[in-house]
């Protein structure tokens, strides 16, 4: 795991060093540079594989192909044998070098042969051509910008902002998307003229211009096995291989364990593949409705891992709120980034690499939203007076609660976007501001809101009549990639730790995407096939307990511990000087929440997160 930065065009060694130094947290072990005329590569290393000799950038035998990348190639050992059989001499035992030799043999098809997570920069000296590539699921970040014929790139926006005279102007479309989604979706970034390279794609730059080509997408044509038991057996094989391949490391490794089904499944497979007790790590909360630590301890005891636990106190959480703005150089309104940062910080004292359960909910329909869509089909059949008048009135009378996903909170979210088509309504449920609410909130609203259009664009190439298959695809391509994986990447790399996600092995993804919905959401039971797979392997109390995310008590904090920050960034004077949001609308939201007239935790956290970002990065 590393940080990469570079440019092809105008610039010098001083520029590339300044860009690369912004990524020191991603690679504290080493730094190195490659300069070839207008081509400048900068690299920060977190040593994981071939600690001694695996220094990047790395070239082929004659130095005509130069590669550096952030991530891990899990099938690199098989690929090493392949290139050696073709006559190539390997100088290192690293996974980086094999990319250069494979490129010599298959050219741009090299990315199709790689299993792993990666953001790659490859310089072809003969063609004077730069290739940038991102892994299939977008686990590793890669930003780029074209400025006056110079192509600039980096693992994080902060590296690009160091390029001379780069203007830090806000992309207004991205701001609007953020307010709706709670994250900035690919290919946008919050900055004007900085873009995210799309997942499963590579960028080709030469002679001052570039084009982008997709090399992979989730196919919805593979036919699964016929019976549930046959598919359980295949899933067992795929997950076992995915976890085992991600246990390869030359440095200490452990597992993030929440006590939920997904992380517990990964921990079980990891312990099965290990000859000694693995290290597992979890976070405890003082607030009972948010705390899962007892379940994590139950799983650790069951599989026999060496378990570590840390407590997220109010004081530590507030400290993380302040720190988060330094590492998240795009706004991200996912409050679980706070315990994720703490988890990375304390587990880093023991391990450099950690495995997690990310992706299980998206692949096997584990979020409450999926079950809510089934309820929505029933709700739409209610008589008009009941569904449009009586029930909404009753729900509006429910008192606000600060508990984790309380019934009043879920009921009020459920009724949002009732007149929208189901895929759009899902955004109303999980997002913050609707298009109409954004028009009222922004001082200068856009003539056209792209939130709904972007969803339709993402699904334009999906030819399926299965609603849940399309919804799962959308979650993988938006929420997982641009929220969950960004959160995990920035939180772990803030403390120089590598995170691996076995569920996101592309073979597991393709398999799960093509399973019948009834094998995943069986009646109203989520993750049906995964539960059947783990029956008898994990305690029944883990398999059958309700889904609980990595939440924090934001609603209560906004009234108490976070109130000083809110009073500062939501004040009329600050907002008028900033010139982005309508002060009266923000005041209405915050005062209503303070007085418990409404639960505006999502909207206010989205605004507060943006203000913290703005205060740190906008100038």
Residue pairs with C-beta under 8 A, 6 or more apart in sequence:
1 26
1 27
1 46
1 48
1 70
1 71
1 72
1 353
1 493
1 497
1 498
2 26
2 27
2 43
2 44
2 45
2 46
2 56
2 68
2 69
2 70
2 71
2 155
3 20
3 23
3 24
3 25
3 26
3 27
3 43
3 44
3 70
3 154
3 155
3 156
3 159
3 493
4 23
4 41
4 42
4 43
4 44
4 68
4 69
4 70
4 119
4 121
4 153
4 154
4 155
5 16
5 19
5 20
5 22
5 23
5 41
5 42
5 43
5 153
5 154
5 155
5 159
5 160
6 16
6 19
6 39
6 40
6 41
6 42
6 68
6 121
6 152
6 153
6 154
7 15
7 16
7 19
7 39
7 40
7 150
7 151
7 152
7 153
7 163
8 38
8 39
8 40
8 123
8 130
8 150
8 151
8 205
9 38
9 147
9 148
9 149
9 150
9 151
9 152
9 208
10 38
10 148
10 149
10 150
11 38
11 40
11 150
11 163
11 164
12 40
13 33
13 35
13 40
15 40
15 162
15 163
15 164
16 33
16 35
16 40
16 41
16 42
17 33
17 42
18 162
19 42
19 152
19 154
19 159
19 160
19 162
19 163
20 31
20 33
20 42
20 43
20 44
20 159
21 31
21 162
22 154
22 156
22 158
22 159
22 161
22 162
23 44
23 154
23 155
23 156
23 158
23 159
24 31
24 44
25 327
25 493
25 494
25 495
25 496
26 44
26 46
26 70
26 155
26 156
26 493
26 496
27 43
27 44
27 45
27 46
27 496
28 44
28 46
28 496
29 45
29 46
29 47
30 43
30 44
30 45
30 47
30 55
31 42
31 43
31 44
31 45
32 42
32 43
32 45
32 55
32 56
32 57
33 40
33 41
33 42
33 43
33 57
34 40
34 41
34 43
34 57
34 66
34 68
34 123
35 41
36 66
36 123
36 125
39 123
39 130
41 57
41 66
41 68
41 121
41 123
43 56
43 57
43 68
45 55
45 56
46 352
46 496
46 498
47 54
47 250
47 251
48 72
48 249
48 250
48 251
48 352
48 353
48 498
49 72
49 76
49 93
49 94
49 95
49 248
49 249
49 250
50 92
50 93
50 94
50 95
50 250
51 250
51 251
53 91
53 92
53 93
53 94
54 92
54 93
54 94
54 95
54 96
54 97
55 92
56 67
56 68
56 69
56 96
57 66
57 67
57 68
58 66
58 67
58 68
58 91
58 92
58 94
58 96
58 97
58 100
59 65
59 66
59 67
59 100
60 88
60 100
60 101
60 103
60 104
61 88
61 89
63 125
64 124
64 125
64 126
65 100
65 103
65 104
65 122
65 123
65 124
65 125
66 100
66 122
66 123
66 125
67 96
67 97
67 99
67 100
67 103
67 120
67 121
67 122
67 123
68 96
68 120
68 121
69 96
69 99
69 118
69 119
69 120
69 121
70 118
70 119
70 140
70 142
70 155
71 116
71 117
71 118
71 119
71 120
71 135
71 139
71 140
72 95
72 116
72 117
72 118
72 246
72 498
72 500
73 79
73 95
73 96
73 98
73 99
73 114
73 115
73 116
73 118
74 115
74 116
74 245
74 246
74 248
74 505
75 114
75 115
75 116
75 245
76 94
76 95
76 98
76 116
77 248
79 98
79 102
79 113
79 114
80 90
80 93
80 98
82 102
83 90
83 98
83 101
83 102
83 105
84 90
86 101
86 105
88 101
88 104
90 97
90 98
90 101
91 97
95 116
99 110
99 114
99 120
99 122
100 122
102 110
102 113
103 110
103 122
103 124
106 113
108 131
108 202
108 204
108 213
108 215
109 215
111 120
111 133
111 202
111 215
111 216
112 215
112 216
114 135
115 245
115 505
115 506
115 507
116 135
117 135
117 137
117 139
117 140
117 500
117 501
117 504
118 133
118 134
118 135
118 140
119 132
119 133
119 134
119 135
119 140
119 141
119 142
119 155
119 197
120 131
120 132
120 133
120 134
120 202
121 130
121 131
121 132
121 153
122 130
122 131
122 132
122 133
123 129
123 130
123 131
124 130
124 131
127 206
128 206
128 207
129 204
129 205
129 206
130 151
130 203
130 204
130 205
130 206
131 202
131 203
131 204
131 205
132 142
132 144
132 153
132 197
132 202
132 203
132 205
133 142
133 197
133 201
133 202
133 203
133 215
134 140
134 142
134 197
134 198
134 199
134 200
134 201
134 202
135 199
135 200
136 199
136 200
136 216
136 506
136 509
137 199
137 200
137 359
137 476
137 480
137 481
137 485
137 504
137 506
137 509
138 186
138 198
138 199
138 200
138 481
138 482
138 485
139 481
139 485
139 489
139 501
139 504
140 155
140 489
141 155
141 156
141 196
141 486
141 489
142 153
142 154
142 155
142 196
142 197
143 153
143 154
143 155
143 156
143 157
143 159
143 160
143 189
143 194
143 195
143 196
143 197
144 151
144 152
144 153
144 160
144 194
144 195
144 197
144 203
145 151
145 152
145 153
145 160
145 163
145 166
145 193
145 194
145 195
146 152
146 193
146 209
146 210
147 163
147 166
147 193
149 208
151 205
151 210
152 160
152 163
153 160
154 160
156 329
156 490
157 189
157 190
157 191
157 194
157 329
157 330
158 329
158 617
160 166
160 191
160 194
161 168
161 191
161 329
161 617
167 192
167 193
168 191
168 617
168 618
168 619
169 191
169 192
169 193
170 190
170 191
170 192
170 580
170 618
171 188
171 189
171 190
171 191
171 192
171 193
171 194
172 444
172 446
173 188
173 446
173 450
174 184
174 188
174 189
174 190
174 191
175 190
175 442
175 580
175 610
176 438
176 442
176 445
176 446
176 449
176 450
176 451
177 184
177 185
177 188
177 450
177 451
177 454
178 184
178 190
178 331
178 333
178 606
178 610
179 432
179 433
179 438
179 441
179 442
179 606
179 610
180 427
180 431
180 432
180 433
180 434
180 435
180 438
180 449
180 451
181 427
181 431
181 451
181 478
181 482
181 483
182 332
182 333
182 334
182 430
182 431
182 432
182 483
182 602
182 606
183 331
183 332
183 333
183 334
183 479
183 482
183 483
183 486
184 190
184 330
184 331
184 482
185 454
185 478
185 482
186 196
186 198
186 199
186 478
186 481
186 482
187 195
187 196
187 197
187 198
188 195
188 196
189 195
189 196
189 330
190 330
190 331
190 613
191 330
196 482
197 203
197 212
198 212
198 214
199 477
199 481
200 214
200 215
200 216
200 217
201 212
201 213
201 214
201 215
202 212
202 213
202 215
203 210
203 211
203 212
204 210
204 211
204 212
204 213
216 506
217 461
218 473
218 476
218 509
218 510
218 513
219 510
219 513
219 514
220 462
220 463
220 464
220 469
220 473
220 513
220 514
221 514
222 510
222 511
222 514
223 514
224 231
224 234
224 511
224 514
224 515
224 516
224 519
225 231
225 233
225 234
228 519
228 529
228 532
231 515
231 519
231 529
232 529
232 532
232 533
234 511
235 508
235 511
235 512
235 529
235 530
235 533
236 533
238 505
238 507
238 508
238 511
239 265
239 269
239 502
239 503
239 508
239 533
240 269
240 272
240 273
241 505
241 507
242 502
242 503
242 505
242 507
242 508
243 266
243 269
243 270
243 273
243 355
243 502
244 269
244 273
245 505
246 355
246 500
246 502
247 253
247 270
247 273
247 274
247 355
249 352
249 353
251 351
251 352
251 353
252 279
252 350
252 351
252 352
252 353
253 278
253 279
253 351
253 352
253 353
253 354
253 355
254 278
254 279
254 280
254 281
254 308
254 347
254 350
254 351
254 353
254 354
254 355
255 263
255 266
255 267
255 270
255 278
255 279
255 280
255 281
255 305
255 354
255 355
255 356
256 263
256 280
256 281
256 282
256 343
256 347
256 354
256 355
256 356
256 357
256 499
257 263
257 264
257 267
257 280
257 281
257 282
257 296
257 299
257 300
257 305
257 307
258 264
258 282
258 283
258 292
258 295
258 296
258 357
258 550
259 282
259 292
259 293
259 294
259 295
259 296
259 297
259 298
259 299
259 542
260 292
260 295
260 357
260 542
260 547
260 548
261 357
261 360
261 366
261 527
261 530
261 531
261 534
261 538
261 542
261 543
262 357
262 358
262 359
262 360
262 361
262 366
262 503
262 530
263 356
263 357
264 299
264 357
264 534
264 538
264 542
265 357
265 360
265 530
265 533
265 534
265 538
266 355
266 356
266 357
266 502
266 503
267 278
267 280
267 299
267 300
267 303
267 305
267 355
268 299
268 303
268 534
268 537
268 538
269 502
270 278
270 355
271 277
271 278
271 303
271 304
271 305
277 304
277 305
277 306
278 305
278 306
279 305
279 306
279 307
279 308
279 347
279 350
279 351
280 296
280 299
280 300
280 305
280 306
280 307
280 308
281 307
281 308
281 309
281 310
281 343
281 346
281 347
281 350
281 351
281 354
282 292
282 293
282 296
282 297
282 300
282 307
282 308
282 309
282 310
282 343
283 293
283 309
283 310
283 311
283 312
283 339
283 342
283 343
283 550
284 291
284 293
284 309
284 310
284 311
284 312
285 291
285 292
285 293
285 311
285 312
285 339
285 552
285 553
286 311
286 312
286 313
286 314
287 404
287 553
287 556
289 403
289 404
289 553
290 404
290 551
290 552
290 553
292 548
293 309
295 541
295 542
295 545
296 307
296 309
297 307
297 309
298 539
298 541
298 542
299 305
299 538
299 539
299 542
300 306
300 307
301 307
302 538
302 539
308 346
308 347
308 350
310 342
310 343
310 346
312 338
312 339
312 342
312 552
314 557
314 561
316 342
317 338
317 339
317 342
317 552
317 557
317 561
318 561
318 562
320 338
320 341
320 342
321 338
321 562
321 565
321 612
322 612
323 341
323 494
324 337
324 338
324 341
324 612
325 612
325 613
325 615
325 616
325 617
326 494
326 616
327 341
327 490
327 491
327 493
327 494
328 337
328 486
328 490
328 613
329 613
329 616
329 617
330 486
330 613
331 609
331 610
331 612
331 613
331 614
332 483
332 486
332 487
332 490
332 609
333 432
333 602
333 605
333 606
333 609
333 610
334 483
334 484
334 487
335 551
335 552
335 554
335 605
336 487
336 549
336 550
336 551
336 552
337 487
337 490
337 491
338 552
339 550
339 552
340 487
340 488
340 491
340 492
340 550
341 491
341 494
341 495
343 491
344 354
344 491
344 492
344 494
344 495
344 497
344 499
345 494
345 495
347 354
347 497
348 495
348 496
348 497
351 497
352 496
352 497
352 498
353 497
353 498
353 499
353 500
354 492
354 497
354 498
354 499
354 500
355 499
355 500
355 501
355 502
356 488
356 499
356 500
356 501
357 501
357 503
358 480
358 484
358 485
358 488
358 501
358 503
358 504
359 476
359 480
359 501
359 503
359 504
359 508
359 509
360 366
360 503
360 527
360 530
361 367
361 475
361 527
361 547
362 472
362 475
362 476
362 479
362 480
363 472
363 476
363 503
363 508
363 509
363 512
363 513
363 520
364 512
364 520
364 526
364 527
364 528
364 529
364 530
365 468
365 472
365 517
365 520
365 521
365 526
365 527
366 526
366 527
366 547
367 475
367 526
367 547
368 405
368 410
368 547
369 426
369 429
369 430
370 468
370 471
370 521
370 526
371 521
371 524
371 526
372 414
372 429
373 422
373 426
373 467
373 468
373 471
374 521
374 524
375 414
376 414
376 422
376 425
379 387
379 414
380 387
382 391
387 418
388 418
391 415
392 415
395 408
395 411
395 412
395 415
396 412
398 407
398 408
398 411
398 412
399 408
399 596
400 408
400 409
400 555
400 596
400 597
400 598
400 599
401 407
401 408
401 409
401 555
401 599
402 553
402 555
402 556
404 548
404 551
404 553
405 548
405 549
405 551
408 599
409 599
409 601
412 599
413 429
414 429
416 425
416 428
416 429
416 434
417 424
417 425
417 427
417 428
417 429
417 434
418 425
420 428
422 467
422 471
423 455
423 459
423 467
423 470
423 471
423 474
424 452
424 455
426 471
426 474
427 451
427 452
427 455
428 434
430 479
431 451
431 602
432 602
432 603
432 606
433 441
433 603
433 606
435 449
435 451
435 452
437 603
438 445
438 449
439 445
439 449
440 582
440 585
441 581
441 582
441 585
441 586
442 580
442 581
442 582
443 579
443 580
443 581
443 582
444 580
455 474
455 478
458 473
458 474
458 477
458 478
459 470
459 473
459 474
462 469
462 470
462 473
464 470
466 517
468 517
468 520
468 521
469 513
469 517
472 512
472 513
472 520
473 513
476 509
476 513
485 501
488 499
488 501
489 499
492 498
492 499
502 508
503 509
512 520
515 529
518 528
519 528
519 529
520 526
520 527
520 528
520 529
521 528
522 528
525 531
526 547
531 543
531 544
534 543
535 543
554 562
554 601
554 605
555 593
555 599
555 601
558 566
558 590
558 593
558 594
558 601
558 604
558 605
558 608
559 593
559 594
562 608
563 594
565 608
565 612
566 590
566 604
566 608
568 574
569 607
569 608
569 611
569 612
569 615
570 586
570 587
570 590
570 607
570 608
570 611
572 583
572 587
575 581
575 582
575 583
575 586
576 583
578 614
580 614
581 607
586 607
589 600
589 603
589 604
589 607
590 600
590 604
592 598
592 600
593 599
593 600
593 601
593 604
